[in-house]
Amino acid sequence: MYDMKSLQSLLDNLLCDQDNWKVQLLKHWPTILGSLSAKVHLEKIAEDHLVLAVSDSCWLQELYLMSGMLKQAINKKLDRPRIKTLRFKIVAKSASYPQATAPRKKRSRSIIALTPAEAKSLECIQDEALKKALADFLQRCKQE
């Protein structure tokens, strides 16, 4: 059986010095991202860029806006600044990545009556599909 030191030396010998920074990046990835590691997964390590996978477009936007800080945090953990760009990719939630939270249970929805003012406002709308969509939206708002 191997101990951790012999595995580390085996990895060091197998990987050329040129790729050793990638191992360091993988090793420090959870600490670099902290609580974001549940939302972001390292998809690909290239020469000077990383591809990060997220499951939601909202997180993609947030991380894109934070990409400068992320690059700085990543490069700080490496032997020298190596990452120049971060690319983001949306992956399906059913991918093999672990879920951060348990799936939500569907609630049974009971119908809540609209107020007279809401009903009157909806009567003014001519488009039946729009009227139904707005009525459904009001119902969901009241249930939340």
Order of alpha helices (4+ residues) and beta strands (2+ residues): alpha-alpha-beta-beta-alpha-alpha-beta-alpha-alpha
